[in-house]
Structure formats: structure tokens, C-alpha cells
Amino acid sequence: MSFPRTKIQPPRTRGEYVERGAVEARLVEAMRHRRVVLVVAPAGYGKTSLVAHALAKLPPGVALAWVSADPGDNLQGLLECLLAAVEPLDPPWRVAPEALAHRVAEGPDEERDVAAELINTLEAIEVQHGVIVIDDLHRVEDPACLRFLDRLAERLGARWTLVLASRTEPAISLPRLRAAGELAEFRQLQLQFARDEARTLVTAAGLEEALADRVFDRTQGWPAGLRIAVGAVQGGSSIERALRSGERPMFEYLMTEVLDQIRPELADFLLEVSVLPELEASRCSAVSGRANVSSMLDEIERLGLFVDTLDAPGRTLRLHDLFREALQQRLRERKPAVFAQMRLRAAATEPDPARRIALLVEAGDLDEAAALAFRHVPPMIVLSGPAAASHALGQFPAEFRERSPEILFVRGLLGWVHWDFLAMKELFARAERGFAAAGRADEELLARVYRATILIGMGLAEEAGALLDPLEEPKLRRDVRIVLLNARKWLAIDTLRLGEAAPLLTRMLDLLEEDPRVDLTYHTSTPMRVPGLPGIARPLGRHAELMLRAAGDAPNPLRPLGLLAQAWGALWRGDLAESRELRERAREEADWSGNTGAVRNHMLTLTAFSEAASGDFQRAIEAALTRVRTMQFGRREWSRYQLGVFGARIAAACNDPALVREMLAEVDSAAVTLETAGTPVRRATELPIRAQLAWLEGRHEEAVAQWRSALEQEEAIDTWGQASEARVRLAAAHAAGRGIGEAVAILGPFFDRLAIEGGPRAAVLAHDALRVLADADWGDALLPERQALLRRWSNARAQPSPTTDRPVDNALSARELEVLERIAAGESNKIIARALDLSLHTVKRHVANILAKLGVETRGQAAAWLRRGDRGQTT
């Protein structure tokens, strides 16, 4: 999660604050007993201070989560802050909070599900009562934020209160909450000072009480007006001038009665640092260029100049909105060049790339902001989700987004998440032209190879080849080479030069290990048709390890994709149990980190193959048909052709001739449409499927002839390991009555590849054929060790599941049990992470596993299970 931590730090209570007994007491009571508390009043009515002081008077043990909204906050950003704000309470997440924040960008249905997940998690936090504050809600313009808060308010449990502080009434279902008696409202009339409170303020400032009534009558109890008028008198103004100041516009009021009354150096400093969202010594020094920053921050805090002191590790001040806006207006009007320079300096000191981009855009340095987006938004797409990246790009003016090659390029990468190939092709082409016009040859070529990759995904292999063939790989920049080799690998697969894929992948991995950027690793992750290709086993395993290393322990798609690649390797080695175990681990990771389209597609594909190999044909077909019906990509007809071949492949392995015919009809229809449109379709991969259909329909001689014909094009048919399966099926047909000698000859290349590939590959799908071969009377025609292998593969479905982390104590792993023991000892997630030398992400993941395995909702229930000692039972 990427945001300034000051957004989730409440302001500290201040000594000069005037106690407001009656309204505070009512607010404290509302925070304890109402579901929603609304604090709405115009600027200057002390909403933030009042809420902060009321929170300080809540009973011990009441939990607090504070979020300060900022202009431009979208739902994902606001939710990220809220999830981080409750993190110190050790929420028992069942889904990674980062994944929840990503999911809300996918539409109202996901918003509803995420709201439910958040509410369930809040209910499982073991606190007596909790208060969630969203301050400055008027700053939020994204309607999705209000929609989400409305859902939260509607279903929040009785132990939680939602406090919304805003200048304007938020568009949530207030009438329903009022009717249910679940809403407490504090508005302008309740927030304005009473006469006795005005007297307290005046006398506390060392002024005569007689002044209080005059100030109160002129300001009508407006807190900001009272404070400024009192400050003006303290600063030497006459009473008449102080009272007249309340009649002038607010910004002039603040400037003349506050800024102009302090010493010039401090006033200049305030003007300079008003461009910062928060005032912290190092950033203030970098922006202003001054050396005595700490002393000036001390003076600002001492004078109480419309600032809040945040409860941060280092001293951090936040200017009140009105004061900050007034300061910026003064600086912009009187010293526009200084204002521009200060904003650029503020951007240079901002560590968060997304906020720095926003500051640069505000400062008008669009080219520098675009260069920053080009470097930082691609990994943001992988790690923070497409919504965060879209929000970062959306800050640029529309006209600039349409002409900047950097922004066009990143928009192309953003389309990758949803496989919007048509838009990506156009965006990369425009980026390529823009980089060429700017003389940036490396970036031009990078956009070109990405465009070629998209063309391949659309089935336009010839057009892609024309772009890729002239490029001389060794002369290119490393990232361009990585994407080029990935594209050439895809092209080799689509043009049925399958033997070239493994060497291309190996060279790509050599380079990727030197530059393991998470975005490059994601964009070159394993395509669906790579597993099972000739010679791919070793580089596929290496690729899986690289994806897992790049993923780290933070939730992102690379971890489940890496585990799925390992599961493919186990499947083709014939270890069905290990493949199933890895697949389930990948499913758990995907549930924790978020199921992206790529992860779902890989999961469905692997599930179809592995269930077919295990003999659960119904589940295999369900997975295959789900993928065929829901996972469209690229051009419609090309997608229909590819998915139809996949569906027919699984149906053939599951001995379902009717479904094979249905899928092949789709294949034929799509192929005719493509060829009519001028797109050649290489159809060799269909040959083993059609041979199996003939066998299933009893046309055995025709099937044998078709298998022989297919094996004459062994490299071209060998997607998803079809060559090995075709050999086993053809050998079984001969062993069943056509001659053992011929069967041995057919199996020879299969066993030769077995030694190289380390397993039977897709022959595990041909269980009926393997059974025939295992039961055949080979005599001396086949080596005993080869006969033993056939018997082993035919029994692969019954192999026990190996484990590397043997479960103990009610299916908890040893590490999970260790974490649970520390939970029972009362340790927080942070303490557990330090004690066990784990990341906080990993500890949260262990907690989720523990709760799921024990069937409990809270950490306390899990600890109780441990203390009872009934480790053989679940709750």
C-alpha cells in the first residue's frame, strides 16, 4: 500500500483548546452507542478538533481507526488507508487487505463483496468497541467512495461506530439511519461556540471578559472567527479593527489578521511550505532552503497558527485547509515564480511515486510527470492493481494523455490486465510513433515488441513476425531483449515451431535474472500453451522460481502464477498428487491475493488437465467449459478457435465424443472465418484430437492412420504434450492386437524423451492406453525397467500425496502452530513477525490459514482451541 502515513494519524489534542463540555459529552455518547455519527459544518467550525478531543475522552479499550481524506482520493486509495488504519488491531483477514483494495475497482458487485469482507473482519476483531473516523470527507469526489461508505454504514455491527466529518452533507442513506435511530448528527448550530465558551476563550487569551460578548455577537459563535479576532487583538490590533475583520472575505481575513501579524521571516516560511500536504522538518528544509526549520516549526506550533499536530513518529504539522489555501493564494498572486518553484521542490521531496506524479502535474511539469509514470506505474499495475495505475494516469490532462508516448505506452500495459488487445495494439502503435518522433530508439523498439506480442495474441502471426524478424537481439537494450525473446517464444508456438520455445525461454530467463523487475516478470509470465512443450520442463521450473522470487511475500498475481507453473511441472512428471497439492496452494494464494483474469485462466486450464489425468472427467470438463465460455481474449474468432481446440482436447482425454464433436464444430467454424478474412490457421494441433475422436467412435483403423499421420508432424502437434500421448495411444492400439513389435517401435521415442523430460508428459491423460500397455505381454521385446515405468504411470492416479511441510496438530503446519502459540500468548502480528523473522505479510497469511483450518472467526477462538488441547478436533 502506498500513501503517506500521516493520512491515518489523528491530530493530537492541544492545550489551548477550549473545553466544550455539553457538545463533547453528547459526541462521546454518540460514538459509544450510535452506528453513524455525522459532524457537518462549514469551514472553521472546529470539526477535526472536536472529534479528536471527544475520542480522547472515550473509555479505555475503545479502538480507533482514523483516515483523513485528501482531494483526488478514489475508493481504492481511501480503502487502502482504512485497511491500514485498522491494521494495528491485528484484524484476522481471510483475504489480503491489499487484494481487497484492488478488487473494489472492478465494479459495484465487487464493492459489495469487499464491504462484506471488511465488515466480517471488523466483527472478528476482539475489541470492546471501535470507532472509525473519516475526516474531511468533503474532499472526496469519487461517488464510489460514498457508495462504499453507505454500504459500510448500513451493515456495520453494534460494536463499531462510523464518524464522518465533512463541510457538506455526504450523499449516503441518512433518512434510513435516522428512522432506525442509528444516526447522531452534529451540525453548525451544535458546533458554534456558546456565549460562555466565547468568554472562556477570551479570558484564556488574557483579554478582558467584556470583549467576549462583542466578539461573540459579531462572529455569531463561529469558532474560527472568534479565534482570529482574539488573535488580532493579541497582535496589537484595535478591538474595532478586530471585529471588522470578521466582515471581510475569509482569505483576506486570514492574511491580514494572522499572516501579517507575525514576523516576516516566519510568514515567508509559511508561504513557501504551504505547498506541502504536511509540515515535516526535512521536507520543509528542502522546499524552503532554510536551515532553521525546526525552530520555526516550534514557533508555529507554539503560536497555534491554524495547524494540527499529528500523532506521528516525528514531529509533523498539518495546516488547516482554510489557512493553507489562503497561503497558497497569497503566494500564487504575489510571487507566481516562487509558487511554481516551491511546488516543483515539493514534488522532488515526495517519496511516493503516485503523489509525486500528482504534484508534478499540479506544478505543470507534465513531461517530468510522464517520465516518472513511465518508470513507476508499470510495477504499480502489478503490485497495487489497475485502479491505482488508472488513477495516477487520470491526473494528466486529457489532451496530454493522448499525445505523450510515455502515457500511451503505460496505458497499453494497463490494457494487459483485461486483455483489451484491440486497444493495446493501437496504444502501443501510437507510443511507438511518439518515441520515434522524439528520437528515443530504445523506447520505440520496446513499444514495437509489445505491439508485436499483442498481434500474436490476436492471431496475427505474420504481421507480428514482420515487426520482430528484422530486430537483432544482441544489439538491443536488456528490457527490449527480454520482451523480444518472449514475443518470439509466443510466435514460435503459434507458428508450430515448438522446439524453439524452450531455448528462447532459457535465453529470456538469463536476461530476466539480471533485471528481475516485477512488471517485466509479470508481462513475460508463462503462457497457457508453454507447459508440455518439448524440452520445456527445466526452463519452466526455473521460470516458476523466478516468478516466486519476484513476487516476494506481498500479495500479487506472480505468486499463484509461479505455483501453477510448478504444478504443471509436477503434472508432466506424472506426479499427480504433488501437482494437485501445488494447485491447491496456488488457489489459496489466489484467494488471498486476488484472482486476476490471468490467474483464473491458468487455474482453469491446469484443473482441466490435472482432473482429466486423475480420472475425474466431470470436474475436468466443467473447468474446461468454464474457461471456454468465460475467458475470451484478442479477436473473437481467434479466441474461439484457440479455446475450441483446448475444449476438444480435454473432451477427448475425458472420452466424451459428443463434446469433442461440439468443440471441433466451433474450431472449424472459427477457422473458416479466420481464413476467409486472410488469417492463415495452422491446424496440425487438431490431428491427435481427431484421431482420438475416431477411436472413441469405433473407427479404429481410421484412428490408427490419423495418429500415424499426426506423428509425422511430431513437433507441430506437440502443444500440451500431445506427441507423447499420441505415441502411447497408438502403441496401445498395436499392443491390443496389431503387434507387440510395432508397439515397441512406436514407444521408443517416447522412452527416449522420458529420460530427457523427466516424466511422461501428457501421456498421463491416456490412462486407458497406459493400462493396456501395462497389462500387455511384452516378453523380452521391452526392457523390464520400461515395463515397470508403464505400470507406474498407469497407477499414477492412486499415488499418495507427498508433503514437504508435514501437517501436525489438526492440519496446522509446524509454522502455523508456532504462530498460533504466540497468538495465544497475546503477541501482536508485528511482534510475531519480529520473533520468527517473518514479514508481516507472511504472518497475516498464516493467521488466515489458522482460522480457516480450525473453522473459527477470531484470534481469541483460535487461542482457546489451543489452550483446550483438543488438537484432534476442529471447532
N, C-alpha and C positions, 0 to 999 in steps of 0.2 A: 504494500500500500504506500502511496506516495502523496503526502500532504504535509504542511508544516504542523508540528505537534502543538503549536500554540492554539490551533483551532479546537482542540479538545481539552484545553486547560482553563478552568474557571478563573475569574478575577479574584484577587484576594480582597477581603473586607478591609476598609480603610478607617483609620482612627477618627478623621474629621467627619465621618458620616453621621447624620442626624438620625437618631433612633425614631422610628415611625411605628410606635407600639401597636396601634389598633390595626392598621393595614398589614403590618408584618405578621401579627398574630393570625389574622384571617388567612393570609397566604400560607403560613406554615400549616395551619389546619387543613387547607385545601390540598397541599402537597402530600399530606398523610392519608387523605380519605377520598379524594376525587380521582377519577381516571384521567381527566384532562384539565389542565389549568391554563387559561388564556390571559396573557398580560399584553394588552394592546393600548398604545397611546402614541401621540406624535413624538417627534424628536425632542429630547431634552427633559423628559419626564422621569428619568432615572430608572428605567425598567431593569437594566442589567444589574445595577447596584442593589435595587430592591430584592431581586431574585437571589443574588449572591448572599445577601445578609439573611434572608429567610432560610436559605439552605443551611447556613451556619448554625441556625437555631433548631434544626431538626434533631430528634433524639439520636444518641449514639447507635451505630449499627445500620443506619439508613445508607444505602448505596447511592452513588451519584455517577451519572454519565452526562458530560457537558459537551455540546457542539456549538461552535459559533459559525453561522453561515457567512459566506462571502459572495460578492457579486460574481455571477457566472457559474456558481455551483450547479451541477446537474445531479440527477438522482444517484448515479454511481459514486460520484465524489462525496455527496452528503452521507450516503450509506457507508462508504469506507470509513469516514470519520466516526460515525455512530458505532460501527462494529469495533473500531479501535478504542473508543471511549469506554465500552463495557469490558474490554479485554482484561483490565486489572482484577475483575471479579471472577476470572477463570471460568468463563461460560463453557458448558460441556457441548461444544459444537459437534454436530453429526456431519456437517458439510463444511469445508474450509471457508472461513469468512471471506477470503479473497474471491473464492468462486461465487459466493452469494452476491458480492458486489458486481461481478462480471455479468451474472445472469439477469439482473434487473433491466439491462439494456435490451433484452430480447423481446420485450413487449409486455402488455398488461397481464397475460397469463403467468408469465414468469414473475412479474412483480407480486402477484397474489401469492404464489408459492413461496417466494423469498420472504414475504411478510409473515407467512405462517411459520416458516422455519425459524425466523428471528423470534417470534412470539413464543414458540415452543421452547427455544433455548433460554429466553429470559425467564420463563416459568421454571426451568430446571436449575437456575442459579439459586443457591441456598442463602438468600438474604431475607431479613425480616420485612424490609420494604425497600423499594428502589425508585429513584427519580431520574427521569431523562429530560434534559433541558435542551431545546433548540433555540438559541438566541439569534436575534437579528433575522428572523425568518423572512421579513420583508425584502431582504436582498435576493431571495431565490425567485427566479422567473420560470424555471422548468416546471410545467404542470405535472410531470410525472412525480416530482418530489412531494407535491401536495396530495396527489392521489395515493402515494405510498403512506404518507403520514396519516391520511384519512383511514386507510386500512389498519394501520397500527393502532390508532385511537379507538377504532371500532371493536377490536378484539383483544386489546391488552388486558392481562389478568389483574385481579384486585390488588396484587402486591406491588404493582407498578403504577407510577403517575407520569404522564407526559406533560411537560411545561413548554408552552410555545410563547415566546416573547417577540413582538413584532410592532412596527409602526402602523401596519394596516391589518385588517381582519383577514386571516387566511381563508382560502376557499376550501374548507373542509365541512363535513356534515354537522355543523354546530346545532341546528334545531333538534336533531335526533338525540344528541348528547344532553341538551338542555331538558328535553322531555323525559329522559331517563334519569335526570338528577345526577349526571356524571360529569357535569361541566361546572367549573368555577371561573368567573370572569372578573378581571381587574382592568378597568378602563380609565380614561383620563380623569374622570371625577374622583375615582378612588386613589389615583396616583398623585394628584396635585396636592401640594402642601396645605395643611390646615393652618389657621392663624397662629395657634400656639406653636406649631412646628416652625413656622417662619420666625417667630420670636426666638426660639431656641437657636436657630441658625444665626440670626443677627447677633445675639449676645455671645454666642460661642466665638464669633469673629472679633469680639472685643469692642463692638459698637453699642450705641445706646439703644435700649429696648424701644424707645419712642420711634425709632426709624422703622421698626419691624412692620407696623401697621401700614405706613405709607408705601413701603416696598411691596407688601402683600397685596394691597389694594391695586397698585399699578400692574403687578405681574399676574394677578388672579391665581396665585399659588403655583405658578409654573416653576418647577424646580430649577431649570437652567437659568431662567430669568432672575430668580432670586439670587442664585449663586453669583451670577455675573454682576448684578447690581451691587451686591455686598463687596465683591472683589474690586469693583470700580471705586467705591468709597475708600476701601483699604488702600488702594493705589494712589489716593490723593485727589480723586475727582470730587466735585461738589455733589451734595445729595441731589440737587436738581438735575445735574447732568447725568448722574447715575440712573435716575428714574426716567429721564428722556431716552436713554439708550435702549430701553425696552420697546420703544416705539419704532426703532429703525429696523431694517431688514436684518435677519439673523447673521449673515456672514459679516456685514459691516459691524454689527454689534460685537461679534467675537473679536474682530480685528482691532477695533478702537478701544474696547474695554478690557481686552485680555492681552493681545499680542503687543499693542503699542504701549502697554503699561509695564512691560518687563524690559530688562536691559537689552540693548541692541544685539550683542553677540548671541545671547540665548534665543532671541527672536529669529535671527538669521539661521541659527542651527535648526530651530523648529521648522522653518520654511523648507530648508534643504532636505531634512529627513522625513518630511510628510509624504514623500513618495514611497516610503516603506510601509508594508502592512503592519509590522510590529517594530518596536524600537529595541534593538539589542546592540550592545556596545560595539562589537566588531563590525557589524554591518553599517551602523551609524558612522563609524570612523571611516570605513571605505567609501561611503557615499559623500560625506561632507568634507573629507580630507582633514578633519580636525584631530588634534592629539588629546584634548581634554574632554573627551566624550563622556567618560564615566562621571566626572563631576557635574556635567551639565544634565545628565540623566538623573543624578541625585537631586539637583535643583528643581527639575521638572516635577519629580515625584513629591518633593517637599512642598512645592507651591500648589500641588493638586490641580495642575493645569489641564483639566478635562482629559485625564488619562486613567486607564485601569492598569493595575499591576497584576500580571498573570502569575499563576501558581506554577512557574516553570523552573527547571533546574538552575538556570542562570537568570539574572535579573532582566525581565522583559516587560516593556510597557506597550500598551495599545492605546492610541489616540481615539477619543470618541469620534464617531463618524462626522458629526457636525463640525467639530474643530478641525479634523483632518481635511475635510472638503473645503473649509474656509481657507486653510493654509495653502492648499494646492491652488485654489482660485487666485489668491493674492500673488503667489509665486508665478503662476501662468500669466497673469495680467501684467505684472511689473517687470519680471525678468524671464521672458519666454525661453531665451537661450539657456539660462541656468536650469530652468524647469526641465528642458529636454535633456540636458547633460546629467541632471540628477536621476532622471528615470533610466537612462542608459547605465549609469553606475549601479542603480538598484538592481537592474537585470543581471549585471555582471556578478553581483554578490549572491544571487539566488541559487542555492544548490540544487533545487528540484527542477529538472528539465521542463516539465509541463508549465510550472509557474514562470519559469524564466522565459519560455516562449511567449506566454501571455504578456509579460512585462515588456518584452521587445516589440510585440505587436502594438501595445499601447503607446510605446515611445516612437512608433513609426519606422523602426528599423526592420522592415519586413524581410529583407534579404538575409540578414543575420538570423532572424527568427526561423526562416525557411531552412537555412543551413543547419540550425540546431534541430529542427524537426526531422530533417533527413538523417541525422545521426542517431537521434534518441527515440523517435516514435516507432520505428520497426521493432525493436525489442519490447517496447511498451505494448504493442499489439499482442505479443505472446504472453507477457507476464501480467499485464493489467487488463487485458481484454480489448475488444474493438471499440467499446463505447468510450473508454478513456482516450484512445487514439483519435477517434472521430471528434471528440470534444476539443482536443488540442488543435486539430486542423480547422475546426469550425471557427476558431478565433480570428483566422485570417480573413480579410475582406474577400468577398465572392469573386471579384474580378481578378485578384491576385492568385486565388486558388486555381483559376482556370488558365493561368499563363506561367506560373512558376514550375519549372521542371522538377524541382525537389518535391513540391507538394503533389504534383501529378504522379510522381513515382510512388510516394508513400500511400497515396490513395489507391494506387494499383495493388500494393501489398495488402492494404486493408480489405480489398475485394476478395483476397485469397481465403479469408475466414469463411465466407459464404459461397465460395466457388462461383462468383459472378464473372465468368470468363469473358463474356462479351464486353462488359465494362472495363475489365482489366486489360484486355487487348488494346482497346482504344487509349486508355490512360498511359500504358507503357509506351505506345507509339508516340503519343504527344510528348511524353517526358523525353524520349529518345531524340526527337527533333529539337526540343528545347536545349538539351545538353549539347547537341551538335552545334547549334547556333552560338552557344556560349563558349565553344572550343574546349569542352570538357570531355575528352575522348574516353576516359575510363568509365565515367558515369553513363555516357552514351551507349557503350558496349554492355554495361550492366543492365540498362533498361532493355536493350535488344535481346539479351539472352533470357531475361524474364519474359519478354513478349514471345519469344520462340517457345518457351516452356508452356505458356498458355495456349499457343497454337497447337502444340502436341496434345494437350488436354482436350482440345476441341476436335481432334481427329484430323487436323490439317498438317500431316507429317511432311508432305513435300514442301509446303510453304515454310515450315519451321526449318527443314533441312537447308533450304536456300539461305536462310539467315545464319545458320550455325556452321555450315561447311567451310566458308572462307576464313573463319577465325582460327588463328594459330595459338593454341592454348599456352605454350610456354612463354609467349611474349606478353601475356595479359596480367593484370593485377590479380592478386590472390583471390579476392572475393569474386571477381568476374570468372576466374578459372573454376572456382567451386560450383557456381551456378551453371556454368557452361557444361562441366562434366555431368552434373545432374541432368541437365536437359538432354545431353547426348545419350545418357543411360535410358531416359524415357523414350527417346527417339528409336534407339536400338530395339527396345521392347515392342514398340508399335509397328516397326518395320520387320519384326520377327527375326532380327539378328540377335537372338537371345544369348548366344555365347559371349557377346561383347559386354553384356551388362555387368558381370562380376568384375572384370578388370577396370571398367570405368568407375564403378563404385569404390574399388580399392584406391584408385588414384585420388578420387574425391575425398575419401576419408583421410588420406595422408595430408592433404591440404587443410581439411577442416580441423584436424587435431592441432594444427599450428594457429588456427584462428577460430576457436570454438564459440563464436558469437551465438547467442541464443536464437536470434532471428534467422541467421544462416542455417543453423541446425534444424530449426523448425521447417523452413522452406525446402530443405533437402531431406526431410524425414521419409521413411520407407514408403514408396507407393504400394498400392494393394497387390500389384502383379509381380513384385520382386520376389517374395518368398516362393521357393520351389524352382527358381530359375537354375540353369546349370552352373555349378561352381559357386553358388551364392552363399552357401552355409557359413563359411568362415567370415567373409566380409559383412554378412548380415548380423552375425553375433557381435562383431566389432562395432558396427553401426549402432546396435542396441545399447552397448555400453557407453558409447559417445553421447547418445541422446540422454541417457540417465545421468551422466556427469553434467551435461549442460543444464539439465532440469534442476539440479541441486535438490533441496528439500522443500522449496516453496511450491505451492500448488500451481501447476501449469500443464498443458497438454503433452509435453515431451515425456513426462514420467510414464503415463499409461501407454503412450506410443512405444517407448523403449521396452516396457514389459511385454507388450503384444508382439514386438519383433522377436523377443526371446521365446515367447510361446510358440511362434511359428517355427523357430529353430528346433524346439523340442518335438513338435508335431512331425516334422520331416525326418527327425532322427528315429521316429517310431515310439517315442516316449509319451504316450497319450496322457498318462497321469500327470507328469510334470507339466505338459502343455496346458492341461486343464487348471492346474494349480496356478500357473503363471497368468493364465487368462482371468482367473478369479481375482488375483492380486491386482491386475490391471483394471478390472471392473470396480474394485474397491477404490483404487486411486482415482478413477474417472468419477465415481460418485462423490469423492471427497473434493476433487479439484475442478470438477465441471466437465460435462460431456460435450465436447465440441463436435461439430459435424465430422471432422476427420477421425476423431476417436470412435464415434459411433459407427462410422463406416468400416473401420478396421475391425472393430469388435464384432459386428455382424458377419463380416467375411470370415474371420477366424472361427467364430462359433459355428457357422455353417459347415466349414471343412472339418473341424475337430469333432463335432457331433456326428457327422457322416462317418468319420473314421471310427468313432466309438460305437456306432450301430444305432444311435438314437435318431432315426431318419426323420421323425416328426419334428423334433427341435431343429434339426439341420435345415429342413425345408422352410420352417417358419422363419428362421433367421435369414435365409436366402431371399424369400419373398418379401420380407420387410425391407431388406436393402434394395431390391429391385423396384419396389413401389414408392419408396420414400427418398432414396439417395440419388437424385438427379444431378448431373453436372454438365458443364460445357454446352455444346449444341444438343438439342433434344434428340435428334436421330442418332448421333454418335453415342450419346449416353444410353439410348435404348438398345443399340447394338451391343455395346460392352456389357451392360447389365443382363441382357438376354443371354449372352454366351455364359456369363457367370451362373445365372439361374439354371440354364440347361446342364451345365457342368455338375452342379450339386444334385439336380434331379436324377442325372444318370448315375451318380455314385450311390444314390439312395434307391435305385432300382424302381423308379417311378416313370414308366414310359409315357403316360398321358401328359405329365408335366414337362417331360423332355420335349414332346411334340409341341406343346403350347409355347414353350420358351423359344424353340427353334423357329416357330412361325414368326415370332417377334423379331428374331435375328434376321430372317430372310426379308421381312418387310422393311426393316431399317436399312439393311444392306442395299436393297434395290433403290430406296430413296437416296441414299448417300451416293451411290454410283451414278444415278441419273443426274445428280447435282454436280458430278465431276470429282467426287472424293473416292479414290480407289480404296477398297476394303480387302485386306489380306486375310483370307478365311481359313488358313491351314489349321488354326487352333480348334476349329469346329470338327475336324476329321475324327479324333478319338471319341468325341461325344456322339457323333452319328454312328460310329461303329458300335458303341455300347447300346444305342437305341435299337439297332438291328438285332443285336444279341438278345436284348430283353423281349423283343417281339418275335423271337424264334427264327429269325433269318440268320442262322449261324454261319453258313458258308459266306454269305454277304458280309457279315461282321468280320470274319477272319480276313477276308480280302481287304476290307477297309482298314483294319488295324495294320496290315502289312503295308498298305499304301501310305498310311499316316507315318509309319516308322521310316519310310524312305525320306521323309522330311523331318527327321528327328529333332533338329534344332528349332525349326519353326513351330512345332506343336508343343514345345516344352514349357508353356506357361503353366503355373500351378503344378509343376512336376508331372505333366501328363505323359511324358515319354516313358517314365518308369512304370506308371500304371498301365499304359498300353502294352508294354512288354509282358508284364505279369498276366494281364488278361489274355493276351494272345498265347502265351506259354501254357496257361491253364486250359485253353481250348484244345491245344495239341495234347497235353498230358491226359486229358479226359478221353482221348480216343483217336487222335490223329498222329500220335507217335512221340515217345519219350525223347528220342534223339533230337527231333526237331525242337522240342520244348527246351532241351538243354542248350541248343544253339541260340535260341531266342533269348534265354536268360543270361547268356554270357556277358553281354554289355551291361546288363542290369547289375550283376555282381561286381563287375569292374568299377562301375560308378559308385556302388555301395562303399567300396574301400576309400574312394576319394571324397564322397559327400558325407560319409559318416552315418548314413541311415537310408531307409527305403524310399524316402520322399513320398510322393503321392500314391505309391503302391499300397500304403496303409488304408487307402479308401477302397481298394479292391479286396475286401475281406473274403468274399465268397471265392474269388480266384485264388487267394493265398491259401484257403482251406483245401481247395482241390490240389494245389501244389504240395502242401504239407502232407497230405494223405497219399500222394502218388507213390508207386513202387519204382523208385529210381534205380535200385540195384547199385551197380558201380558207375552208372552213367553220370551221376552228380556227386561231387565231393561231399563226404559226411558233414563237414562244417557248414557247407552251403545248405544241405538239407536241414540242419539244426537251425540255421537262420530263418528258413521258411517257416518252420514250426514256431519259432519265437515270434515272428511278425504276425502269424495267424492268430496267436494268443495275446497279441498286444492289448486288446480291449480289456483283458482281465488282470493286467499288471497292477500291483498295489501302488498307491501314491507315495513317492518318496518325499521326504521333507528335509529342508536344510535348517529350519528353526523349529525343532520338535515341540509341539504344543504340550504344555503341562498345566495342571490345575484348571480344569473346566475350559479347555481350549485356549486359554491365555498363553501367549508365548512367554518365555522366560523374561524378556524385556518388559512386556506388558505387566507381568506380575510384579516386577520391580517398581514400575511406575505406580501401580496400584498400592503397594505397600507405603510409598511415600505420600500418596494422596491420603491414605488412612492416618498417616502421621501428621496431617494438617498442613503439608507443604503446598505452596502455590506452584503453578506451572513454571514460573521463572526460576524458582528455587530448584525444582526438579531438573530443569534443563541444565542449570549450572552443576548440580551434584552429579548428574550422569553424563556430563559433557555431550549433551544433545542440543540441537537447535530448538527454539520454541515451537516452530512448525512441527517438528517431529514429535514433541511431547503432546501437542494438541491432537495430532493424528493418533497417537497411542491411546489417549483418553477416549477418543471417539470409538476406537476398536474395542476398548474395555467395556464401555457402556453397551455397545451393540451385542457383544458376545454374552454379557451377563443379563441382557434383557432389562436393564434398569435405565432410569432417566437422569439421575443426578450423581454427582461425585460422592455425596453422603451415602446414597444407597449402595454404591459400589464398595465403599469402605465398610459398610455394615455387613455386606456379603463376605468380605474378607475376615472381619472380626468373628463372624459366626463360625467360620471354619468349615462350612458346608461346601467345600470346593468341588464336590462332585455334582452339585445341583445348580441350576440357574434360578433366578428369581422370576 
